[in-house]
């Protein structure tokens, strides 16, 4: 046993890194870690100083899934609420999210990585939708995520057979964005986080939402959502800054600041006139 927190959080240069910290269980997520992870995602969503989010695991593993080694007498409906909260919160975090996967990403742990916008892995990383080997069906959004990423047939292959695949296979299926040597993954992910954090925060959030929602929208609905998003973008200082930077041949400095000014409020007299 250890007195260390089950979730570590570090902010550096507008990038927040959340580290699952149960290395003795390959970062399997127990009730406490589900709760801490949900709290951290809520805090990240509301923290404007955070421009990108990285999720990783301690001790050479990403996450071996939900911890089923500890007896839980709660009804499964209540236990599943913790997973549902995390899946929805991760999907709705406005900042770009990156999964840094070293070692295993299994079951809910793999779906936690797939719930991120980008996935970085090493050649040694392995992945499995292990649920059926445990007599279970998939959770943490896997039934929604996998078919969108790889198509229905490959999603059925991965889940019905519960095969373990390596990082190269996962990359070929579009489930890993980059595969980099283990000794380079920290530097690569740090650079990636910096690039995301330097981007226009409102435009990145709008782009992420458009892509997440566009697959389930009609063309007209997608176009209407794009028009609304552009309206929000032009109401920030970032679009004019980007145009000015282009003209001046320099890198833009994005802040996400709102430029629409509220009209002055006229003071009322005591009788309300």
C-alpha positions in Angstrom: 0.0 0.0 0.0 1.0 3.6 -0.6 0.0 7.0 0.6 0.6 8.5 -2.8 -2.4 10.0 -4.6 -4.0 7.7 -7.2 -4.0 10.6 -9.7 -1.2 13.0 -10.2 -1.7 16.4 -11.9 1.0 18.7 -13.2 0.6 22.0 -15.1 3.4 23.3 -17.2 3.3 25.9 -19.9 -0.5 25.7 -20.2 -0.4 21.9 -20.6 -2.0 19.7 -17.9 -0.8 16.2 -17.5 -2.9 13.7 -15.5 -1.1 10.5 -14.5 -2.9 7.4 -13.4 -0.9 6.4 -10.4 -1.6 2.8 -9.4 1.5 1.2 -10.9 1.3 -1.9 -8.6 -2.0 -2.7 -10.5 -0.8 -1.4 -13.9 -3.0 1.6 -13.2 -6.2 -0.3 -13.1 -8.9 2.2 -12.1 -10.7 1.6 -8.8 -13.6 3.6 -7.4 -11.3 6.3 -5.9 -9.4 6.8 -9.2 -12.7 7.0 -11.2 -13.8 9.7 -8.8 -10.5 11.6 -8.9 -10.4 11.4 -12.7 -13.9 12.8 -13.0 -13.0 15.7 -10.7 -9.9 16.4 -12.6 -11.7 16.5 -16.0 -14.4 18.8 -14.6 -11.6 21.1 -13.3 -9.8 21.0 -16.6 -12.9 21.9 -18.5 -13.4 25.1 -16.5 -9.8 26.1 -16.2 -9.0 28.6 -19.0 -5.3 28.5 -18.2 -5.1 24.9 -19.5 -4.8 24.8 -23.3 -4.1 21.1 -23.7 -4.5 17.9 -21.7 -2.3 14.8 -21.6 -3.4 11.6 -19.9 -0.8 8.9 -19.1 0.0 6.2 -16.6 2.8 5.7 -14.1 5.3 2.8 -13.9 5.5 1.8 -17.5 1.8 1.0 -18.2 -1.0 3.2 -19.4 -4.0 1.5 -17.9 -5.1 -2.2 -17.4 -8.8 -1.3 -17.3 -11.2 -1.2 -14.4 -9.9 -2.8 -11.3 -12.1 -5.9 -10.8 -9.9 -7.4 -8.1 -11.6 -5.4 -5.3 -15.1 -6.7 -4.3 -17.8 -4.1 -4.8 -21.2 -4.7 -3.3 -22.8 -1.8 -5.1 -25.4 -2.6 -7.9 -23.7 -2.5 -11.3 -26.0 0.4 -12.3 -24.3 2.5 -9.7 -20.8 1.3 -10.4 -21.3 2.1 -14.1 -22.2 5.7 -13.4 -18.6 6.4 -12.4 -17.4 5.1 -15.8 -20.2 7.0 -17.7 -19.2 10.3 -16.0 -15.6 9.9 -17.0 -16.4 9.0 -20.6 -18.8 11.9 -21.1 -16.5 14.4 -19.3 -13.5 13.3 -21.4 -15.5 13.6 -24.6 -16.7 17.1 -23.7 -13.4 18.6 -22.5 -13.0 21.6 -24.8 -9.2 21.4 -24.8 -7.3 19.0 -27.2 -6.5 15.8 -25.4 -3.6 13.4 -25.9 -3.2 9.9 -24.5 0.5 9.0 -23.9 0.4 5.2 -23.9 3.4 3.2 -22.7 2.9 -0.4 -22.0 -0.6 -1.9 -21.8 -3.9 -0.2 -22.6 -6.6 -2.8 -21.9 -10.4 -2.8 -21.7 -11.6 0.5 -20.2 -8.0 1.6 -20.2 -7.9 1.4 -24.0 -11.2 3.1 -24.4 -9.9 5.9 -22.1 -7.1 6.4 -24.6 -9.5 6.2 -27.6 -11.6 8.9 -25.9 -8.7 11.3 -26.3 -8.3 13.3 -29.5 -4.8 12.0 -30.2 -2.9 8.9 -29.2 0.9 8.5 -28.9 2.3 5.0 -28.3 5.6 3.2 -28.4 6.4 0.0 -30.3 6.1 -1.9 -27.0 2.6 -0.7 -26.3 -0.2 -3.4 -26.5 -3.9 -3.0 -26.7 -6.9 -5.3 -26.1 -10.7 -5.0 -25.8 -10.4 -7.7 -23.2 -14.0 -7.6 -22.0 -15.3 -10.9 -23.4 -12.4 -12.7 -21.8 -13.8 -11.5 -18.4 -17.4 -12.5 -19.4 -18.3 -8.8 -19.9 -19.3 -6.5 -22.7 -17.5 -3.3 -23.6 -17.8 -0.1 -21.7 -16.4 3.4 -21.3 -17.8 4.4 -24.7 -16.1 1.6 -26.7 -19.2 0.6 -28.5 -19.5 4.2 -29.8 -15.9 5.0 -30.3 -14.6 1.9 -32.1 -17.0 1.7 -35.0 -16.5 5.3 -35.7 -12.7 4.8 -35.8 -12.3 1.5 -37.5 -15.7 0.6 -39.0 -18.2 -2.0 -37.8 -16.4 -5.1 -39.0 -13.1 -4.4 -37.4 -14.8 -3.2 -34.2 -16.5 -6.6 -34.0 -13.2 -8.4 -34.6 -11.4 -6.5 -31.8 -14.2 -7.0 -29.3 -15.7 -10.4 -30.1 -12.2 -12.1 -30.2 -10.6 -9.8 -27.6 -7.4 -10.1 -29.4 -4.3 -8.3 -28.2 -2.7 -6.2 -30.9 0.6 -4.3 -30.9 1.1 -0.6 -31.6 1.9 -1.1 -35.2 -1.4 -2.9 -35.8 -3.2 -0.3 -33.8 -1.6 2.5 -35.9 -2.5 0.7 -39.2 -6.2 0.6 -38.0 -6.1 4.3 -37.1 -6.3 3.7 -33.4 -2.8 5.2 -32.7 -1.9 8.6 -34.2 1.9 8.3 -33.7 4.2 5.5 -32.7 7.6 6.7 -31.4 10.5 5.0 -29.6 10.0 4.6 -25.9 13.0 6.8 -25.2 11.5 9.6 -27.3 7.9 9.5 -26.2 8.3 12.1 -23.3 10.0 14.6 -25.6 7.5 14.0 -28.4 4.5 14.4 -26.2 5.9 17.5 -24.6 6.4 19.1 -28.0 3.0 18.0 -29.1 1.4 19.5 -26.0 3.2 22.8 -26.6 2.1 22.9 -30.2 -1.5 22.4 -29.2 -1.3 24.9 -26.3 0.0 27.5 -28.7 -3.0 27.2 -30.9 -6.2 29.4 -30.8 -8.1 27.9 -27.9 -11.6 28.9 -29.1 -11.0 27.7 -32.7 -9.5 24.4 -31.4 -12.5 23.8 -29.1 -14.9 24.6 -31.9 -13.1 22.4 -34.4 -13.0 19.5 -31.9 -16.8 19.8 -31.2 -17.6 20.0 -35.0 -15.7 16.8 -35.7 -17.1 15.0 -32.7 -20.7 15.9 -33.6 -20.4 16.1 -37.4 -20.4 12.3 -37.9 -23.9 12.1 -36.5 -25.2 15.2 -38.3 -26.7 15.8 -41.7 -24.8 18.0 -44.1 -27.1 20.9 -43.4 -26.7 20.5 -39.7 -22.9 20.4 -40.0 -22.9 23.5 -42.2 -25.1 25.4 -39.7 -22.8 24.3 -36.9 -19.8 25.5 -38.8 -21.4 28.9 -39.4 -22.1 29.3 -35.7 -18.5 28.3 -34.9 -17.0 30.8 -37.3 -19.1 33.5 -35.7 -17.6 32.7 -32.3 -14.1 32.6 -33.8 -14.5 36.1 -35.4 -15.6 37.4 -32.0 -12.2 36.6 -30.5 -8.9 38.4 -30.9 -7.4 35.3 -32.5 -8.7 35.6 -36.1 -7.5 39.2 -36.5 -4.2 38.3 -34.8 -3.7 35.4 -37.3 -4.4 37.7 -40.3 -2.0 40.3 -38.9 0.7 37.7 -38.3 0.4 36.4 -41.8 0.8 39.9 -43.2 3.7 40.6 -41.0 5.3 37.2 -41.6 5.5 36.2 -37.9 4.0 33.6 -35.7 0.6 34.5 -34.3 0.1 34.8 -30.5 -3.3 33.4 -29.7 -5.1 34.3 -26.4 -8.8 33.3 -27.0 -9.8 36.7 -25.7 -13.3 37.9 -26.4 -13.4 41.2 -28.3 -17.2 41.9 -28.3 -17.8 44.8 -25.8 -20.9 44.9 -23.7 -22.8 48.2 -24.0 -22.5 50.5 -21.0 -25.1 50.0 -18.3 -26.9 53.3 -17.6 -27.2 54.0 -13.9 -30.8 54.0 -12.7 -32.3 56.6 -10.4 -33.8 55.5 -7.1 -37.3 55.4 -8.5 -36.1 53.1 -11.3 -36.3 55.6 -14.2 
